[in-house]
Amino acid sequence: MLIFVKSRIMKTNLAKVTSTNKKSNWALPGQDATLDELKDTIKEAEQGPFITVDEFEQRFEEWKHKKGL
């Protein structure tokens, strides 16, 4: 989950499912990314669905209640 905060607007990619043609999984040890791959991934993330901070907090509270936390 990526969250970028910019003037009280948050972005999450939880609802967005995309297919990628990446050859590597950056979450695994030993996987490297080029600077161009990183820049392209950041640009892609900046375009996706944005939610307000209030909506994020509401969803988070609903999730906590659902999990019994």
N, C-alpha and C positions, 0 to 999 in steps of 0.2 A: 504494500500500500504506500503510495506516495502522497504526501501532503505538502503543498506549497502555500504559504500564507502571504497574501498580498492585499493590503488595505481591507482587512476584514472579510476577505473571500478566500475560501479554502477549496482545494481541488483534490479529488480522490479518484482513483481509477478502479475502484471496486466494482462499479456497475458496468464498466466498459471492458469488454472482452475482445481482444484483438489477436489476430494471428501474426506471428513474426517470422522472419526468415533468418533470425540470428543463428549463427553456427555455434555459439557458446552460451553457457548459462553463467552470468556474472556472479551468481550467488554461491557457486562452487569454488573451492580453493584452486588456485592455479589457472583460472580463466582470466585472460586479459582482454581489455577492450581498447580499441584505438580511440584517439581523440575525436575523430570524425563520427564513430559509432556513438560515443557518449553525447556529442552535440546533437546528433540526429534523434537520439532517444529523448533528450531534454526538450527539443522542439516539438516532438510528438506529444509528450506529456503536457506541455503548455497549452495545447489546443483542446483538450478533452473536457468533460463536463465539470462545471464549477458549482459549488454549493456555498451558501452563506455559513458563517460561523455558527449562527443560531440553529440552522438546519443540521449541521454536523453535531452540535451538542445534543439536540433532540434525538438524532439517530443513535448517538453513543449511549444516552440514558436508556433508550429502548433496548439496546443490545445488552446493557448491564442488567436491566430488569429481567430480560429473557434468560440470561445466564444465571440469574440468582445472585448477583454480586452486590 
